[in-house]
Structures are given as C-alpha cells and as structure tokens.
Amino acid sequence: MNKKKEKELVFLKPSSKHDLINRLLQILELFKLDSYKRVSIISFFSNYFDMINVGIKISIMDKELYLYVESKKDIKIIDGIFDDFEYIQKNNFIVNKYKVILANNFKLNKEIIDKINKISVTRNSLLEMNHELKKKAYYDNLTNVFNRNKFNELLEREMARAKRYKINLSFAIFDIDHFKHVNDNFGHLVGDRVLVEFSSLIAKNIRKSDVFARWGGEEFVLLMPETSALDAKKVAEKIRNIIANNVFEIVNTITCSIGISEYTDNMLISKLITDSDDALYFAKENGRNQTVLSGELEK
C-alpha cells in the first residue's frame, strides 16, 4: 500500500493569543478554506487558549485537513474541527464541551456570513433600484440629460445662491429650427436621433458647473452660474455655430435659435424664464439661427 503523503506544520506553545492568531492565519491561508471555516478555527483556539495551553500540529493529507491538539487533558481533535466533529478522543466531558462550542461557532459564523452576503446582495439591488429611480426621476429618457423637473430644482438652488452672494446667473433656451419638418420628412425615429445628437453636442461644450436639460419637445435649457448675459451670449453663439456646422446623419444640417436672460435682484423664476422665452420668440420670428438677449428687446 502506498502511504499517504503528509505535509505538516507544528506550533509549539505560542506566547500569546495574538501570536497564536497570527500563526493560524499564516498556515490557514495555505488551505484555501472558506472564510467561515477559518474564522471557526481561529475563534476556537483564541477563546480557549488559556484552557488549552498547547502546541498545535496542523497537517494536510490527500487534500484533507487534520488538526491535532495536545493539552494538559490530552485532547486530540482530528479531521473535522469545523465539519461533523465525529471523532474526538479522550476526556469526554471537556471534549464534548469543545465539540458543542465548535459546532455552534461554525454554525454562527456561517449564518453571519450568509446574512452579510444576503445583505450585500440586497444592498446592491437597492442601489441599482435607487440608481434607476433617480435616472427616471431626474433624467430625460431619450437624451439622458436632466429633465425639466430636475432642472427646476437646480434652478431654484442657483437663483437663491445668486441672490445671496450677488453673483451673475444667465439662462438660455435652445430651440431646433423647423424640427417639425424633420419629423414629417424623415420620421420620428430620425427626429429622436437628431435630438440625441443635438443634446450631446451642447453637453460636450459647456462647463461642469452649467446645468443643461431637455425642456420639452425640441427645446433645451442651459443655466450658466457666475455668467453675465454678454458672456452667456458668447457661449451660446459658439454652440450655435457648432450645431450649424455639424453634419447630422440622414438630415445633414440643422440650425437652432437661442434666447437668453440674466437674473437680477429679486427676480422671480417665472420672469427669468419668460424673458428668455420672449428673446427666443424674437429670434425665431426674425430669421432663426441666431442668439438674442432679452435685454436687447428693451432697446
């Protein structure tokens, strides 16, 4: 008969619980055990170190794990300190006590880890659900930019900040010129692709601090904190030219009209929006493909 090949390591009376735990961790890493099995072994020897006061031999034989404990009571624990605990020799009273403790530790640690895993899975599911809910609540389904509800929320915040710190704040409305013709001539699917590309071009050419959203239909809005109306017009003109020079798939080229207003002390949100809307209407009525400031209408 071929003798089983055995590899073993012997721990001779560790000086402290800390020393014992460190040595156990080092050797148990070689066994590739489940985490709760490692915890069970370490927990057992750590909790009963003073009672055991021993050297420990741990060996691997044909991929089976064996632990031998030599104590004052001559306790010998073989093959199953964390599984069935079927074979334990000598001193039945103490051994049985250890058997129950080990079994409970194993069960408890397994339950804890199972619960942690379930909690982790549940947490990840909740995070995914929360992400999806936020996406639906805050983002436009087609273009993936902020929707009107989220924009209104951020608009209130930025107007309050502008009022408090006496800083500039400008608001722009973008409208795609003759967009109805795109839908009528090429269909709504092509129209949707134009909206996606249009919004993407704007999003790529604004600052992180700016707030960009789909207002509805072919209208988009841009909030520019710490930006005067004149500076906002420069930004808008840059974007308008990018749009006009872009080649859109199937429809080739499109243009847009832009209306801009600037926040003034104690201005209501409705007034800021109306001023931009009036400027946009003027731009569309007077040739389209242009940017108009609400302040220019008063001159």
N, C-alpha and C positions, 0 to 999 in steps of 0.2 A: 504493500500500500504506500502511496505517496503521502508523505507528511505534509500537512497544511503549512503553507508559508506564513509566518507571523512577523509582523513589524510591531514593535512596542516602544513605548516611552515610559519612564518611571519618574514620578515626582516624589521626592523624599522629604517629607515634613516641611512644607512651605512655612516661611517665617511669619506670615500674616495672611489675613483674608485677602488683602489687596494683592499680595504675591500669588496666592492661590488662583485668584480670578484671572490675573494676567497670564499665568501659565496655562490655565484651562483654555482661555481664549486662543492662545497661540496654537495649541495642539488641535483644538476642535475645528479650527479653520481648515485643517488638512482633511477632515472627514466629510466636508460638504454636506453637513446636516441641515435640516430645516431650522429656521431661526428659533421656533418654539422648543425644539429639542435641545438646542444649545443652551437656551435660557433655563430649561428644566435642570440640566446637569449643573450649570454654574450656580443656580439658585440653591440647589440641594447642598452642595459642598460648602457654599458660602454660609448658609444659615446654620449648618451643623458642624462647622469647622472645629469649634471648641470641644464638642462631644466626640468627634471622630479622631482628631489629632493624629493624623496618619500620613503615610506615604501613599501615593496613588499610582497604579500602573494602568495605562490605557493602551490597548492594542487593537490592531486591525488584522483579521484573519479571514481570507477569502471574502473580502469586502463586508465582513460583519464586524460590528464594533463590540469590544469587550472591555469592561471596567472592573478592576479588582481593588478593593479597599481593605487594608489591613489595619484594624484598630485595636484598642485595648480589649474590646469584646470579640475580636477576631471575626468581624463581619466581612463576608465575601459577597459582592454583588456582581453577577455575571450576565452578560448578554441580555439587556432589556431594562436598563435603568429608566428609560422613558417610553417603553412599549408595554409589554404584558406583565413584567416582573414575575415570571413564572418560577424562576429558580433562584432562591436565596438560601444560603446555608447558615446554620447555627444561630443561637440566641434568638429564639422565636419572638420573644416579647419586643425586643428592640428592633429586630429585623422587620417584623410586621408593622411596627410604627413607622419605620422608614418607608416601607412599601406603600402605605396609605399616603404618606406625605408626598412621595414621588409621584404617585398616581394623580393625586389632587393637583400638584404643581403642573404636571403635564397637561391635565385637562383644563386647568385655569389658564395657563399660558396660551394653549391652543384657542380657547374661547376668546381670550383678549385679542389675539392676533386676527382671528376670524372677524371679530367685531370691528377692529381697526380697518381691516380690508374692506368690510362692508361699508363702513363709514366713509372710507376713501372713495369707493365706487359711487356711493350716494352723493358725496360732496362734488365729485367730478361731474356727475349727472346734473346736479343742481346748478353748478357753474355753467355748464353748457346750456341748460334751460334758461338761466338768467341772461346769458350772453344773447341767446336767440330772442328772448323777450325784449331786451334792450334794443337789439337790432331792429325789431319790428316797431318798437315804440319811438325810436329816435332816428331811424334811417329810412330813406326812400327805397322802396323795394326794387325799383328799376335801376336807378343811377348809383345807389349806395352812398349818396351824400346825405347830410342831415335833412330831415323832413321839416315841414312847417311848424309842427308842434315844438320840436326841439329848438328850432331857430328862435321862436318866440320866447322860449325860456332863457336862451342865451342873450337875446336882445334886451330883455328886461335887466339882466345882470350887468351888461355892458353900459346901458344907459345910466344905471344907478352909479356905476364906477366913474363914468364921465362927469356926472353931476357932482359927485363927492370930491373928485380930485381935479376938477376943472380942466379936463383933457379933451382933445378933439375926438370926434366919432362920426364916421360917414357911413351912409347906407346906399347901396346901389341895387337896382332891379334890371336884370338882363332878360330880353325877350327875343326869341328867334324870329327873324323876319320871314313872313309868308310860310310859316310852318304848316298851315292848313294845306298848302299846295303839295308839300312833301307827302303828307298822309294820303291826299287824294290821288296823286300821280304814282306813288311808289308803294303805298300800303302802310298800315300801322306798324308792321314789324320793322320795316326800314326806318320809319319815323322814330321808333324806340331806339334803334341803333344810333341814330343821329343824336338823340337826347343823351345817350350814354357817352358818346364821344365828345359831344359839346361840353358836358359837365366835367369830363376828365381833363379836357384842355384847360378849363378855368382852374380846377383844383390844383393842377400842376404849376400854375403861375401865380399863386397867391402865397402869403406868409402863413406860418403855422398859427399865428395869433388871430388871423382873419377867420370869420365864420361864414361858411358857404353852405347853401341849402337849396333844395328844389321848393319853389313857392307854390307851384301847381301848373299842370299842363306843360307848356314850353317856357314858362317863366322861372327864373332862378334869382336868388338874392345873395348879396355879399355884404357883410358887415366888416368894416375896417376900423378897429380901435386905434386911437392915437394917430389919426389921419385926418387932415383937413380936406375940405371939398376939392380944392385945387389939386392936392396930391392924389386924392381918390380918382379924379378925372384922368390923371396921367396913367394910373394903374389900369383903369377901365379902357382907356384908348389902346394901351399895349395889348390887353386881352382881346379887344375888338379886332385889332389888326391880325392877331394870331388866328382868330376864328375865320376871318375873311380870306386868309391866305392858306388855310388848311384844305386839303383835298379829302372830302368825305367819301366813303365808299358808296357807290351807286349814284348818289345825288350830286356828287362832285363838289360844289361850293355852296356855302350858305353865309348869311350875314346876321348880325344882331343889332338891336337898338338898346341903349342903356340910359337910365335916368338915375340921377344922384342927388341926395340931400344930405345936409350936415346937421347934427344935433346942436341945439342952442339951449341956453339955460331954461330949465323948467318946461321944455318941450314935451308934449305927450307922445307916446308911441304912435298913436293914430296919425298925428300931424307929420311925424318923420316919414311914415310910410306913404301918406297922401302926397307929400311934396315930391318924393321920388317917382310916384306913380304919375303925377302931373308932368314931370320932366320927361318920363318915358313916353307918355302920350304925345307930347310935343315933338319928340324925336321921330316917332313913327308917322306922325301927320306931316312932317316936313322932310320927307325923303328917306327915312330909315338909315340903317348902317351908320349911326352916329351916337355920340355921347352928349347928353345935355345935363347941366346943373340946374337944380331948382332955383338957385339964386339968379341965374341968367334970365329967368322968365319974368322976374320983377323989374328988370331994367327996361 
